[in-house]
Structures are given as structure tokens and as C-alpha cells.
Amino acid sequence: MSDVADYLGTRPPAPTAAVVPTVPLVPISSRSPLADAASSPQGKPAGLAAPDAKRAGVPCSSCAMQSFCMPEGLTRAEAERIEALICPSRTIRNGETLFRTGDSFQSLYAVRAGSFKTVVMHRDGREQVTGFHQAGDMLGLDGVCSGHHSCDAVAIEDSQVCIIPFHLLEAMCRDVKVVQQHVHRMMGGEIVREATLMMLLGTMSAEQRVATFLLNLSGKLSKRGYSPAEFHLRMTREEIGSYLGMKLETVSRMLSKFQKDGLVDTHGKQIRILDMDGLRRV
């Protein structure tokens, strides 16, 4: 979500549970199954995929996520230079890991389609979800500080990312001011997300946390051309609970309460917001 930040932590020794497979980064050579899942017109129910079908090799200028990933005010030559440094989009299957805690930081990853969760591990081996990221979001900024990633990024549906080598981006930042400003805005956004997450976990009731989660997700989907009132959750309720600092049962109880109060209508992962103003008043 746009208003929350990853907790930066240190992974303890690996637990005995099964390890999530690391993604084999294989370029997409034909129409991906994401293409059908990612297409949804304005005002229609949608999940967290990009609004348009994607193919590998589609230029940034033709990508529906351009306004989220690319800075404004680039000249044609500057835009072509950015496109030249971005690696072809890669596919990451549901459950695969884009990067892990401790991995060397080399690149940023612009989510082109699909959804990810970022997680850190408690010392006792429990997983803590620190963020959900969808098309148009940038992954990997956690590695800028130390040169190593401080969380795992795991796909929660079949997804695509564009890989941006950071050393090349840094060189362009020195030459093109609008690119430097765009990177600064992304880093500033991470600071805002962290502060908002602390407020969410530290001052809000369980009811307010779930309401805020739904409202923020609704706002992000609206900006990407989807219906703000009806959407499909890609994350499980257990993952939502981990993110919001509550148990799965509490998340389910809050959603049932909202449904009883006429604020939302839920059917599994399908969510329909019936009273947006009422949800804001929670």
C-alpha cells in the first residue's frame, strides 16, 4: 500500500519450514497468462494487476504504468536513455521470491503487473508482512542503505517486473535532474509509508486498521483505472492480519462486522464497498 512502509529487520537463522523457491528470471517471450488477468476497463471489478495486457519488450512509452514509474518532463532523448537501461520485463510466478533478506542490492524492480508482499522474519521464525505492492510500485529501495536487502519480496500472484540496474540509474541521476527528483520522491514516499504504518499499528483500533486498509487499497486501485468500490484481494486474510498486527480471526470478525453494518459486502476474497463515507467514519 502507498501509505505504509517496510520494517527493516535482520533475518535470524533459517527456520525448518519449507523455503519459498527463488525466482528463475526467464524473459517472457510470448503472451503471458497475466495478459488476460491484467486487463480490466474503468469501473469494472479488478484485482491488483496492471490495467493492460503486457508483453515483454513493450516500451515504457506504451506501458500503462508509465505515469507511476517514469518521471515527468523528460525529453525524448532522456526517455530513450531510460528505456535503454531498463532490462526486459521478467515473470515471477505466484509464491516465488524476487529477492531475499541479505541478498546483494543491485537493482530496483518496477512492478509492471501482479502483486507482491514484503516480509521479514521474527527471531522465532514467524513471518511478518511489512507491505503489499502492486503494479506501478517500486521494489528494492530497502537495499539502498546498506547494499543488501532487508526483507523478502514474494509474488502473491503471477507477476511481472522491469529491472532497473541501480548503478546505471545513479549515473543518469547525475545527468538528468528530473530523474534525480523522481528517485528522491520515491525514497521520500518510503519515509511517509513508515511513519503511517507506525501510526496504524500504534494508535488505531482493530476496526480502524481494517477500514484503513480497505480504503487505501481502494484509492490505489482507483488511481490505476479500476473500480474503487469492488475488487478482488490477492492476499490472504492471514497475510492481512500479519500486516495489520492482528490475528486472522480478528480480520474476519471485522469484515463480518462491516458487512452486518452495511459498509461492505464480502464473498471470500471479493470485496464490494457499499458505504465509502461510512467506512471513512469508522
Secondary structure, 3 states (H helix, E strand, C coil): CCCCCCCCCCCCCCCCCCCCCECCCCECCCCCCHHHHCCCCCCCCECCCCCCCCCCCCCHHHCCCHHHHCCCCCCHHHHHHHHHHCEEEEEECCCCEEECCCCECCEEEEEEECEEEEEEECCCCCEEEEEEEECCCEECHHHCCCCECCCEEEECCCEEEEEEEHHHHHHHHHHCHHHHHHHHHHHHHHHHHHHHHHHHHHHCCHHHHHHHHHHHHHHHHHHCCCCCCEEECCCCHHHHHHHHCCCHHHHHHHHHHHHHCCCEEEECCEEEECCHHHHHHC
